[in-house]
Amino acid sequence: MQLLPGFRDLFPDDCARRNYILSRWRETALRYGFVEYDGPVLESTELYRKKSGGEIVGQLFDFKDKGEREVAMRPEMTPTLARMVIARERDFRKPLKWFSVSQFFRYEKQQRGRLREFYQLNCDIIGEASLAADAEIVALVIDALRAFGFTAHDFVVRISDRDAWLSFLQAKGVDAGGGQFLQIIDKLERETEEATARKLGEFGLNLGEVREFIAEPGVHFERFNQLAADLDARGMAGFYRLDPTIVRGLAYYTGLVFEVFDRKGKLRALAGGGRYDNLLRDMSDGAVNLPALGFGMGDVVLGELIADTPAAVEKWERWRQSAAEIYVVIAKEDRRSDAIRAVQEMRENGLRVDYPLAPAKVGKQFQNAEQLGARFAVLFGDEWPAVKIKTLATRQETTLPREELLGRIQRLAP
Amino acid sequence: MQLLPGFRDLFPDDCARRNYILSRWRETALRYGFVEYDGPVLESTELYRKKSGGEIVGQLFDFKDKGEREVAMRPEMTPTLARMVIARERDFRKPLKWFSVSQFFRYEKQQRGRLREFYQLNCDIIGEASLAADAEIVALVIDALRAFGFTAHDFVVRISDRDAWLSFLQAKGVDAGGGQFLQIIDKLERETEEATARKLGEFGLNLGEVREFIAEPGVHFERFNQLAADLDARGMAGFYRLDPTIVRGLAYYTGLVFEVFDRKGKLRALAGGGRYDNLLRDMSDGAVNLPALGFGMGDVVLGELIADTPAAVEKWERWRQSAAEIYVVIAKEDRRSDAIRAVQEMRENGLRVDYPLAPAKVGKQFQNAEQLGARFAVLFGDEWPAVKIKTLATRQETTLPREELLGRIQRLAP
């Protein structure tokens, strides 16, 4: 009876770390005026066959359910989002600014930064063709990382434009749709020069002219320059750069694309996204024709960067809550009912309160209080009908009538 | 490309409703000093074959993964919890007070209150045999429902004790382990008298003596009386009652068991749980022997009860957030950069801010602001370098220098 490879057991510390990431994501998206949606964990396999790349389809956790339907655990959000928007877009004012925080599943080889399940923040703007939407999305990806305490020294958004490459092809007289060519550019940093040169040769191109274009992208990246002006107005000048080698693996991207990397270049991409202006039209056979763009940010690589960045670790430690704020010490068992009444009263007023379920020595109870990270102990014992409040950090004590307990503790607790 | 039957698309309103339920659950468990954990969505099928009842195993979304492992999407939390506790219990102080908020999957017939995926709050105390733990768990299930605005007029916890039935069998000289007998009691309200009488006959019992025991449970339910005293000290006298017919379907329960129902008796159980003192021992072949108890509460029936209860609907409506607090109106396009700077500044200070991505008429922008539920509009236009703040509900306006905007809006917004 073991955990499956690539999956995680979230013991309380791990779970707190997950919740921290998920709540920072949510907070940032909400500040940007995005609203949350979610879709089902299980979808028809057909949805991914139609829309996702071949690589993702090969990694599906897919099977036949008890009703003989071909189903798959979701490997990404965009197909579900597209399905939902196509079904009900008329019910919503455009542009949609939607985000989700969901779990995904891919049968991949386990390695650093890659598991078989992961969480992802997905943010998309649907129904807005202007570059202002691209800027809003890139600004959001930047702020979603700044929310963890990262600065421009920790990460960078590398931005490119698929259309610039298509113009390049056109200028060179290559007429090949661009898909296969973009695959070569996508793998430029990972393949040998020989392999790349050979593949480019099939298009009648050589590595030199590609490298020249990358080094001096010039006018082809006019849209990037407009985007940059908007980001600079937001004070984000140091957080991005033009990088023509970014083209994204997925087939459906059009126009601007980007990926986010740690500055040290040690980790996989933290996030990636871009425009997919034709996806909704293609998926709905033309019925819904809305421009769209978005990004996904995963929790696994992000968690590694947090662990590697002292300022981010410190921010996480500050966010973290103790298991209880107040520990009620039952110094005499005949005061148990009175103590339980007080526990209930404080909990009903929103305080996080714990107490010993079984009789225990007073010293042991104080030990428990400290292990739980409580700030205050409240003693029910010889002082009755008074009780004693002890501030655990300072050892300061106050004795006060039981009726005054709630009021006093509410003033003391944050 | 359709949604699978029994699954849900959570459009923004549905998603907000889900998040409301999940966050109320979390808040309540945290007030009780419980800490959150989670496990994987996918487990070895073997885990459920070993531990869950036959009914649940028949409803699994199970399959062989690409590595030929037999795996299943989780149908309940207890087996995962038991596996995790057995693996690492030495690392944690007892008793464990752990909760999880997770999604589950069962291939069931769709009907009112039942889908093929659902969320559940699971709360468990592990390592405490005393009745104080039973009271803590029942109090938590009560407060987890009161958190939604329900009162003793809306729901009731029906509590029983499996051991009382085992004493009954002993007194009648029936020696049959109890499992099959408890199944008959479990189905008492759903089967015909004839069918029940025939089944009881196989144990040499008649329906009359069973009914008599139910009507006058007497001393067999001594533990219930102790539990009741603890709950009454918490002011929960009206929220529970003894009901010997509650025995719970699952095989692993020992001692106290309970289910929660709406008072009108219109819906399925809202929650259920009890003690399972032998499960960890049995699952670990004796290596980990810790008493345990807990409950699960699902979101589907709960959602129906909320919809049916005006006070609960009102509480939900109050919790709900608008998509944005502040809408920045760009009255003149040459002020767009200045407006975007202000948007960024307010967002960085935690405010939820939206603005028009594309140029639009001022009237249209105000319409957007109201549709998003914003409280304030901030105008960038002719007043520059001053800006105008408009309180949307009162139409009240203030013009102030741009530098004073953030300070002013922070005082105005909650």
Interface residues (C-beta under 8 A of the other chain):
Chain A: M1 Q2 L3 L4 P5 F7 R8 D9 L10 F11 P12 C15 A16 R18 N19 L30 R31 Y32 G33 V35 E36 Y37 D38 G39 P40 V41 L42 E43 S44 E46 L47 K50 F61 F63 K64 D65 K66 G67 R69 V71 M73 T80 R83 M84 I86 A87 R88 D91 R93 P95 K97 W98 S100 Q103 F105 Y107 E117 I125 E128 S130 A132 A133 E136 A139 D143 A229 D230 A233 R234 G235 M283 Q321 A323 A324 S337 I340 R341 V343 Q344 R347 E348 G350 L351 R352 V353 D354 Y355 L357 A358 N368 Q371 L372
Chain B: M1 Q2 L3 L4 P5 F7 R8 D9 L10 F11 P12 C15 A16 R18 N19 L30 R31 Y32 G33 V35 E36 Y37 D38 G39 P40 V41 L42 E43 S44 E46 L47 K50 F61 F63 K64 D65 K66 G67 R69 V71 M73 T80 R83 M84 A87 R88 D91 R93 P95 K97 W98 S100 Q103 F105 Y107 E117 I125 E128 S130 A132 A133 A135 E136 A139 D143 A229 D230 A233 R234 G235 M283 Q321 A323 A324 S337 I340 R341 V343 Q344 R347 E348 G350 L351 R352 V353 D354 L357 A358 N368 Q371 L372
